[in-house]
């Protein structure tokens, strides 16, 4: 047993000028510690998923990262045809619409929030959002589109609404646009907790519109049940993470999973729960290939995806 435990030695590495990111990740794979090794494992797992057509990949993430430039990275990931389903919150739809028609700005975590409130500026971390570029803008766009769609039919699923929104957006960095062009479904069981969702509620009070959650549920479950192999890239936690792993248990669990998180495990939260806990529920298969990358998504996700793209290109 001792020989088995000591079978892989830690390898030092040096950086080279113009070093490809895939080469750096390969060095991290053999470096021994700490999060670097887990990031390299994530690259390996995702590369295996994307190079195997028998896999269905579900990608979940929180809305906050869509307020950053990572929105374009996510849209590109979808446009490349690597994703089979998106699971996120209604805030993702909010931010995608808002950024398609207005600007967000650089700020700081340490700004005076009372002053920002007086200036009609929202703060999301270190991102600043002018009030006129958010709530009223989203309300106007949604109401206009619902006026059109309600003449076609009364019942719409969230994924159908997202495709209709994407169809009308002229922005190559739009997640909704990418989903529409690829006809990839967006599932959002918590959609009502958003500006978008609130507008759907208000519009439904007119009696012309009804939200069809059951259609989305059926579509998601069909994807999960029909998957020959099922993998998940889970960024962050909350309802989006749980939607993916909860419904995956009904087909025997995920075959592969990558978690990218800043959440801790010791508080018992769903967001901080590790894959091994999901195995106890049947949400991951006992033999599932999985890794947790502890780190903030705006750093981890671009490095992960770029390394995977390089690796897939080399392996062709």
C-alpha positions in Angstrom: 0.0 0.0 0.0 2.9 2.4 0.8 4.4 1.9 -2.6 1.0 2.6 -4.2 0.6 5.8 -2.2 4.1 7.0 -3.2 3.8 6.0 -6.9 3.5 9.6 -8.3 6.2 12.1 -7.5 5.6 15.8 -7.4 7.2 17.4 -10.5 8.6 20.9 -10.5 8.0 23.0 -13.6 9.2 26.3 -15.1 7.3 28.9 -17.1 8.3 29.6 -20.7 7.6 32.7 -22.7 4.5 32.2 -24.9 3.7 29.0 -23.1 0.4 27.6 -24.3 -2.2 27.4 -21.6 -2.7 23.7 -22.2 1.0 23.1 -21.6 0.7 25.0 -18.3 -2.3 23.0 -17.3 -0.3 19.8 -18.1 2.4 21.0 -15.7 -0.2 21.7 -13.0 -1.4 18.2 -13.4 1.9 16.9 -12.2 2.7 19.7 -9.7 1.0 18.1 -6.8 -0.7 21.0 -5.2 -3.2 22.4 -4.6 -6.1 24.0 -6.5 -3.8 23.9 -9.6 -4.0 20.1 -9.7 -7.8 20.2 -9.4 -8.0 22.7 -12.2 -5.9 20.4 -14.4 -8.3 17.5 -13.4 -11.3 19.7 -14.5 -9.6 20.3 -17.9 -9.1 16.5 -18.3 -12.7 15.7 -17.4 -14.3 18.4 -19.5 -12.1 17.5 -22.5 -13.2 13.9 -22.2 -16.9 14.9 -22.1 -16.6 17.2 -25.1 -14.7 14.7 -27.2 -17.3 11.9 -26.6 -20.6 12.4 -28.5 -22.4 10.0 -26.2 -22.3 12.6 -23.4 -25.0 15.1 -22.7 -23.6 18.2 -20.9 -25.6 20.3 -18.6 -24.1 23.7 -17.6 -25.3 25.5 -14.5 -24.2 28.9 -13.3 -25.4 31.9 -11.2 -26.6 35.3 -12.7 -23.9 37.4 -11.1 -21.1 36.3 -13.5 -23.3 37.4 -16.4 -22.9 41.0 -15.2 -19.2 40.7 -16.0 -17.4 40.2 -19.3 -17.7 36.5 -18.7 -21.0 36.7 -20.4 -19.2 36.7 -23.7 -17.2 33.6 -22.7 -20.4 31.7 -21.8 -22.1 32.8 -25.1 -19.0 31.6 -27.0 -19.0 28.2 -25.2 -22.7 27.7 -26.2 -22.0 28.9 -29.8 -19.3 26.3 -30.2 -21.9 23.6 -29.7 -20.5 22.2 -26.5 -23.5 22.6 -24.3 -26.8 20.6 -24.4 -28.7 22.5 -21.7 -28.3 25.6 -19.5 -29.6 25.7 -15.9 -29.5 29.2 -14.3 -31.6 31.8 -12.6 -33.9 34.5 -13.9 -31.2 37.0 -13.1 -29.2 35.6 -16.0 -32.0 36.6 -18.4 -32.1 40.0 -16.7 -28.4 40.8 -17.1 -28.3 39.4 -20.7 -31.2 41.6 -21.8 -29.8 44.7 -20.0 -26.3 44.3 -21.4 -27.7 43.7 -24.9 -29.3 47.2 -24.8 -27.2 49.2 -22.3 -23.8 49.3 -20.6 -22.5 48.2 -17.2 -19.5 49.9 -15.7 -16.4 49.3 -13.6 -16.7 50.1 -9.9 -15.4 49.0 -6.6 -16.6 46.8 -3.7 -15.7 49.7 -1.4 -17.9 52.5 -2.9 -20.4 54.3 -0.7 -23.7 52.5 -1.4 -25.8 55.2 0.2 -24.3 57.6 -2.3 -24.8 55.2 -5.2 -28.5 54.9 -4.2 -28.9 58.6 -4.4 -27.2 58.7 -7.8 -29.6 55.9 -9.1 -26.7 53.5 -9.6 -26.9 49.8 -8.6 -23.8 48.0 -7.4 -23.2 44.3 -8.1 -19.8 43.5 -6.5 -17.4 45.8 -8.3 -19.8 46.3 -11.3 -21.9 49.4 -11.5 -25.3 49.4 -13.3 -27.2 52.6 -14.0 -30.8 52.3 -12.9 -32.0 53.2 -16.3 -30.1 50.3 -17.9 -31.8 47.7 -15.7 -35.3 47.5 -14.3 -37.2 49.9 -16.6 -35.2 48.8 -19.7 -36.0 45.1 -19.0 -39.6 45.9 -18.2 -40.0 47.7 -21.5 -38.4 45.0 -23.6 -40.3 42.2 -21.9 -43.7 43.9 -22.2 -43.1 44.7 -25.9 -42.2 41.0 -26.6 -45.1 39.6 -24.6 -47.5 41.8 -26.5 -46.3 40.1 -29.7 -46.2 36.6 -28.3 -49.6 36.7 -26.6 -51.1 37.1 -30.0 -49.6 33.7 -31.0 -50.6 31.7 -28.0 -51.2 32.1 -24.2 -49.0 29.4 -22.7 -45.2 29.7 -23.0 -42.4 27.8 -21.4 -39.3 29.6 -20.1 -37.0 28.0 -22.7 -39.4 29.2 -25.5 -39.5 32.7 -24.1 -35.7 32.7 -24.0 -35.5 31.7 -27.6 -37.9 34.4 -28.6 -35.8 37.0 -26.7 -32.6 35.7 -28.3 -34.2 35.9 -31.7 -34.7 39.7 -31.2 -31.2 40.5 -29.8 -28.5 41.7 -32.0 -25.4 41.1 -29.9 -22.8 38.4 -30.5 -22.0 38.2 -26.8 -25.6 37.5 -25.8 -26.2 34.2 -24.1 -29.9 34.3 -25.2 -28.8 34.9 -28.8 -26.4 32.0 -28.7 -29.1 29.7 -27.2 -31.6 30.7 -29.9 -29.1 30.1 -32.7 -28.1 26.7 -31.3 -31.7 25.9 -30.2 -30.3 25.0 -26.7 -32.8 25.1 -23.9 -32.4 27.3 -20.8 -34.1 25.9 -17.7 -34.8 28.2 -14.8 -37.0 26.9 -12.0 -36.4 30.0 -10.0 -37.2 32.4 -12.8 -39.9 34.3 -10.8 -37.1 35.7 -8.5 -36.0 38.2 -11.1 -37.0 41.3 -13.0 -37.9 39.1 -15.9 -40.0 36.8 -13.8 -41.8 39.7 -12.1 -42.8 41.1 -15.5 -44.1 37.7 -16.5 -46.2 37.7 -13.3 -47.6 41.2 -13.9 -48.4 40.4 -17.5 -50.2 37.2 -16.5 -52.5 39.4 -14.4 -54.0 40.8 -17.6 -55.2 37.3 -18.4 -53.4 37.0 -21.7 -50.4 35.0 -20.6 -49.5 31.8 -18.6 -46.1 30.4 -17.8 -45.8 26.7 -18.6 -43.3 25.4 -16.1 -44.4 21.8 -16.7 -43.2 21.9 -20.3 -39.7 22.9 -19.1 -39.7 20.2 -16.5 -40.6 17.6 -19.1 -37.9 18.8 -21.5 -35.2 18.7 -18.8 -36.2 15.3 -17.6 -36.3 14.0 -21.2 -32.7 15.2 -21.7 -31.6 13.5 -18.5 -33.4 10.2 -19.1 -32.4 10.0 -22.7 -28.7 10.7 -22.1 -26.5 7.8 -22.8 -23.9 9.4 -20.5 -24.6 12.5 -18.4 -22.1 15.2 -17.3 -22.4 18.5 -15.5 -20.3 21.6 -15.3 -21.6 23.4 -12.2 -20.4 26.9 -11.5 -21.5 28.2 -8.1 -24.4 26.7 -6.2 -28.0 27.5 -5.2 -31.1 26.4 -7.1 -29.3 26.0 -10.4 -26.8 23.5 -9.0 -29.5 21.6 -7.2 -31.8 21.4 -10.2 -29.0 19.6 -12.1 -28.0 17.1 -9.4 -31.5 16.5 -8.0 -33.1 15.4 -11.3 -29.9 13.5 -12.3 -30.6 11.1 -9.5 -33.6 9.7 -11.3 -31.5 8.2 -14.0 -28.9 6.8 -11.6 -26.8 9.9 -11.2 -24.2 11.9 -13.1 -21.4 10.1 -14.8 -19.0 13.1 -14.6 -19.1 16.3 -12.7 -17.0 19.5 -12.3 -17.8 21.9 -9.5 -16.4 25.4 -9.5 -17.2 27.1 -6.2 -16.2 29.5 -3.5 -18.6 28.0 -1.0 -17.6 26.1 2.1 -18.8 22.7 3.1 -18.8 23.1 6.9 -22.1 25.0 7.1 -24.1 22.2 5.5 -25.2 24.3 2.6 -26.2 22.9 -0.8 -23.8 25.4 -2.4 -20.9 24.1 -0.4 -21.7 20.4 -0.6 -19.0 18.4 -2.3 -19.6 15.7 -5.0 -19.1 12.9 -2.4 -22.1 14.1 -0.5 -24.1 14.0 -3.8 -23.1 10.3 -4.1 -24.9 9.5 -0.9 -28.1 10.8 -2.4 -27.6 9.0 -5.7 -27.1 12.3 -7.6 -23.7 11.2 -8.7 -22.8 7.6 -9.5 -20.4 6.0 -7.0 -17.9 5.5 -9.7 -18.4 9.0 -11.2 -15.4 11.0 -12.3 -15.6 14.3 -10.4 -13.5 17.2 -9.2 -14.0 20.4 -7.2 -12.1 23.5 -8.2 -12.2 26.0 -5.3 -12.0 29.5 -6.9 -13.9 32.4 -8.3 -15.6 31.8 -11.6 -14.4 34.9 -13.4 -10.8 33.5 -13.0 -11.4 29.8 -13.2 -13.9 29.4 -16.0 -12.0 31.2 -18.8 -8.8 29.3 -18.0 -10.6 26.0 -17.9 -12.4 26.6 -21.2 -9.4 28.0 -23.1 -7.3 25.0 -21.9 -10.0 22.6 -23.1 -10.3 24.3 -26.5 -6.5 24.0 -27.0 -6.5 20.4 -25.9 -9.3 19.5 -28.2 -7.7 21.3 -31.1 -4.4 19.4 -30.6 -6.2 16.1 -30.3 -7.9 16.4 -33.7 
